[in-house]
């Protein structure tokens, strides 16, 4: 309410001008709704954090008490970096077998906490919970805040996303980076004005670091650039953005590649494990799933860096030769790869129970089944409401569709299938399921709302 004082000759009167009650009520309602949503988001974040933290202590999958393959290797590299030994193998010789991004993220924590592997689990709990918030922002920007909150809750409760918190693996860090890259790309696309180039370069730098965590991120522009073209309708502008994205990526990746040229005596862009994955997906006897990497056995007596470089070159040559000379057999592997990639969502239990029973076998079977049922229901809900989120004309929605198609092709065609590999796109599935649920809720309310008198 505002007061207006009118003073005339020989008289003084006061009139009161009031704001329309409807506008005041609407403003207060919007403020209350915003406050409620913020409260819900904080509660969902805390729920996600508590679940992940509690699980990481319940399922204590220590990568040091038994050999846990990737987990033990990542833990070892992080501890060596924290101790100042560099990125080396078990004999202290230079290595580039795994991309360095994840050990680099762990190394400062290991340095601060005296190489305690619990630091990796704490990082997982924080990053997993942060991804829930990032997904809320992404859903709110592409759809509305109801979808954002629903997606955040679905992801906070997603069993396999919780179960991975106890594992020293790249999945949680990479998933956080992927959702952040998608969010920044959406903000670049959906603004009223063209974004400044430094923001595009920052997105490229994040893609570069994500590539150092998992090499599959190297080609994320395969679906980002088409989405940018849908938005701006200008090839020149999109080519400019592509160049800036590449510069941002190069700034992050180039130092590691130069290091490999100097220490490994070979221009290894990211790691030598990429050709290993390519060979497993394309060789005589391949079944579309993970299998024994025979090339590594042949040269196990060689010292590094000669050993890794030799295996890298031979694996690449043999994989490409199989693709050229056996194209029909190679194409027949695709259904097996896709089935292995998407069949269930209990991959965490394999790693938690690897080499020993971290939790009772009955509990592992129960939690693995729970994860898969939750995953299948989310898939069905998302599919049932596909018209709420599927679009190739709206740039934001097309971006998400492109991300899932890209990820499917990478592991369903290029490499090999494994249910662990679909972990990073579960936030997108959660967002699609949330959009479907909100659409269905709106339809039900509209159908059953009583007619006005």
N, C-alpha and C positions, 0 to 999 in steps of 0.2 A: 504494500500500500504506500502511495506517495501523497504528500500533502502539498497543495498549492495555495499560497497566501496572496490574496488580491487586495491591494490598498488603493482606495480612491480618495477624492477630496472630501474631508470631513467624515469619512466612514471607514470602517475596517471590517472586512468579512473574510471568512475562511471557507474554502470549498475543498472537498476531498475527492480525489480521482482514484478509483480503484482499478487494479488490473482485473481483466476478465477471470472469473473464478475457474472456468474451464482450462485456461492456459496454465494457471498456477497449479491446479490439480494434476494436469498432464506432466508438467515439469517435475513436480515432486514424485510422481509415479515412475518417471524415467530414472530419476536419481535413486529411488529405492530399488528398482530393478537392477541398475548397475551395481549398487552396493551388494545386493544379494548374490549377483553373479561373481563378484570378486570374492565374497565369502566362500561360495561354493568352490571356486577355483583353488583357493588356499586349502580348503579341506581335502579336495581331491589330490593336491600335491602332497599334503601330509600323509594321506592314505597310501599313495604310491610309495613314498619314502619309507614309511614304517613297514609295509609289506616286503619291500626289497631288502631292507636292512635286516629284518627278522629272518627272512629266508636265507640270507647269506651266512648267518651264523648257525642256522639249523643244518643246512647242507654245506658243511665245511669241506669243499673240494680243494684241498691243499695241493698245489702243483709240485710240491717238493717231496712229499712223503712217498709217492709212487710216480712212475713215468706216465704223464698225461699228454704226451705228444705236443700239439700246438700250445697248450696251456703252459707246459714246462718250458718250452722254448721261449715264449714271450716273457715269462717270468725271469728266465735266465738273462735274456738280452737287456731287460730293464735294470736288473741288478748290476750288470756289467757297466751299463751307461752311468748308473748312479755312482759306481765306484771309480769312474773315470777311465775304464779300460777300453771304451769304444764299442763299436758294433762288431763283435768277434764270435767265433765258434767256440766249442768246448776245449779246443787246443790253443785258444788265444790268437787265432789267425783271422784275418779279415773275412767277413761274410756279408752276403746280401741276399740270403735265402728268403727271408720274410721282409715285407715292407717295414720301415722303421717307425711309422707314425704312432702305433700303439705303445711300443716300448718307450718311445720318447715322451709320451703322455704320462706313463707310470714312473719314469726315472726320477723326476723331482719329488714325487711322493715317497719313493723308496729312499731317496737321499735324506728327506726330513724325518722319516720314521724307521730308519735303521734297517732298510731292506725287509720290512715286515710285509708279507703278502696280503695281510688284512687291508692294507691301503688300496689294493686293487678292488676289493669288494666295496669299500667305502666310495670309491670313485664310481663304481657301477650304480650304486644306490642313488647317488647325487645326479648322475647323468640320466639315468632312467626316469627319475622324477622330473628333471628339467625337460625331457622330451615330451612329457605329458603337457606341460605348460606351453611348449612350442606348438604342439598339435592343437591346443585350444586356440592359439593365435591364428594358426593356419585355417582352421575350420571357421572361425569367426570372420576372417577376411574373405574366404571363398563362398561361404554359405551365410550363416548368421551365428549369433552367440549361443543359441540353443544347441545347434549342431556342434559347435566348438566344445561346449561343456560336456555334451553326451559322448563325444569322441574321446575327450580327456579321461572321462570315467571308464569307458570301455578299455582304453589302453592301460590305465592304472591297474585294472583288475585282470588284464590279459595274462593268464597263468605262465606261459612260456617266457613272456617278457620279465616276469618276476623271477622265475627260476634261473634265468641266465645271470642274475646278480652275483651268484657265488662262483662264477666261472671267469678265469683270467683269459678271456677271448676278446676279439675285436668287435663283436656284434653290437654291444650297447653303445660304445663310443661312435662307431660308424653310423648307427641309426640316428643318434643325436645330430651328427653332422649332416646327414641326408635331409632330415626334417628341417634343419636350419637353412640349408641351401634352398630347399623348396620354398620356405617362407620368404627368404630374401628375394628369390626369383619372382614370386607372386607380387611382392611390393614393387619390384622393378616394372612389372607388366601392368599392374592395375592402377598406377598413379595417373593423375590427369595430365601431368607433364612428363617429358622424357627424363629419366633419371640421370644425375651427373655420372660421368664416366668413372669417378673414383668408387662409387657404389658398385658398379659393374665389376671393376677390378677387384674389389673386396670379395665379391661372390666368387670370382675366379680363384682367388687365393684360398678360399675355403674348399673349393673343389680340388685344388692342388693338395691341400693337407689331407682331405678325405682320400685322395688317391694314394697317399703315403700310408694310410691306414688299411685300405683295401684297394687293390689295383683296379677293380671293376669301376671305380668312380672316374677313371681317366676319361671315359667317353660319355660322361653325363650330358655333354652338350648335344648329343645325338637326339635328345628329346627336348632340351631346353631351347635350342635355337628355333625349331618349328613352332613352339608355343609363343616365342617372342615375335615370330613372323605373323602368326595369327593376330597378335595384339596390335602391332605397329603397321603392318601392311607395307613395309618399306624394306626392300632387300638391302639397300645401302646402309640403313641404320642397323639392321641385324648383322650385317657383315662387320660393321664397326664394333658392335658389342662382342661379336665372336673374337675379333682381334684383341680387344681389351681383356676378355675372359682368359684367352690364351696367355697373355702377358702376366696376368695375375697368377695363373697356374705355374708358369715357368719360373717365376720368382721364388716360389716355394719348392718346386721339384728340382730345379737345376743344381742347387748345392749338393743334393744327395747323388745325382747322376755324375757330377764332377768327381765327387768322392769315389764313386765306383770306378771311374776311368783311372784314377790315380792308384787306389788301393787294390781293386780287383783286376786291373789291367784289361777292362772290357767296358764298353758303353752300355751298361745295364741301366735302363731307365728307372725302374722301380725295384724289382726283385727277380730272383731266378725261380721263384715258386710259381709264377704265372705260366711258364712253359710246362712245368710239372702238371698243373691242372689241365692245360690244353692236351697234353699227351694222354692223361687218364681218360679224357673224353673222346679221343680219336686214336685208336691203335687196334691192331688185330687182337681180338679177344675182349674188347671193351664191351661193357654191359649198360652203359649210361649212368652208372653209379660209381662211387669211389671204389678203387681197386689198388692192388699192389703196384707201386711205381718201380718197374723193373730197371729203368735206366739208371736210377740212383745206385742200385746194387752193383751194377757193372763197374762203376768207377769209385767204389767206396774206399779203395786203398790210396787214392790220390790225395794229396794235401790241398787245403784251400790256399789261395783262391782258384787254383787250377781246376780243382774238382768241380766246384759249382759252375764255373764257366763252361767246362766240358759238358757237364750234364745239361746245362741250359741249351747249348747249341745242338746237341744230339736229340734232345727231346723235341725241340722245335722242328728240326728237319724230319724226324720220323712222323710227327703228327701231321705236318703239311703233306708229306708223301702219302700217308693213309687217306687223307681227304681227296687228294688228286686221283689216286689209283683205285679207290674203293668208294666212290660217291654214293652208290645205292646203299651199301652196308652202313655207311656213315649216317645217311638220312634216316634209316630204320631205327637208329638209336634215339631219335628225338622223343618219341612217346615214352620210352623208359626214363629218359632224363626228366621230362615234365612230371611224370608220376612220382619219381623220387623227390622232386622239388616241392610238390604241393600235397603229397598224400596225407600227411598228418603234421602235428605241431609239438611232438614230444621230444625234440632233438636234445633238449637240455638234459634229460634223464640219461642219455647215452654218455654224456661227458661227466655228469655227476657220479655215475656208477662205474666210470672207466677204471679198469684194473683193480678196483676194490669196491665194496659196498659202502659208499659214503652215508647213505641212509638205508633202512631196511628194504629188502627187495619188494615186499608187499606195498610199502609206501611209495617206492619208485614207480611201480606199475600203476598205482592209483593216481599219482600226480601226472604221470605221462598220459593216462587216459583222460583225466580232467582237462589237460591242456588241449588235447585233440578235439574233444567235444566242444569246448568253448570256441575253438578255431572254426570248426565246421558250422556251428550255429551262426557265427559272425559272417562266414561266407554266404550262407543261405539268406540271411537278412539283407546283406549288401546286394546280392543278386536279385532278390525280390523287389527292391526299390531302386533298381538301376537307373530309372528315368530321373531320379533326383540328383544323380551325380555324373552320369555318363554324358559327355558332350565333347565333340571334336571341334566345335565352333567357338565355344567360350574358352579363352586362353588359359585361365586358371584351372578349370576342370580338365582341359586337354593335357595340361602339364602333368597332372596326376595319372591320367590314363597312359600317357607316354612313359612315365617312370616305371609303371608296372610292366608294360610291354617290353621296355628295354631290359629290365631285370630278368624277365622271363626268357628273352632271347639269349642273354648272356650265359645263363646256366642251362637253358633248355636246348641250345644249339651250339654255342661256342665252347663251353667247358663241360661240366658234368653235373648231374642233379644230386641234391642232398637236401633233406628237409631243414637243415640248419641254415641254408642259404636264403630262404625266404624271410628270415627274421627282420631285415631292415625295412621291408615294405608292409609289415604288420600295422604301423601307424596309418598308412593309407587305407588299408582294409578297415581299420577302426573308424576312420573318417567316413568312408562310404557306408558302413553299417549305421553310423550315427545319422547321416543324412537320410537314409532309408527309414529309420525309426521315427525321426521327426516328421517326415512326410506322411508316414502311415498314421501317426498320432493326429496330425492336422486333418487328414481325411476322415478319421473316425469321429473327431469332435464335430466336424462339419455335418457328418451324416446323422449323428445322434443328438445334435443340439436341438432343443425344443423350438418349434416355430413361434415367432412373436405373436402375442395376443392381438 
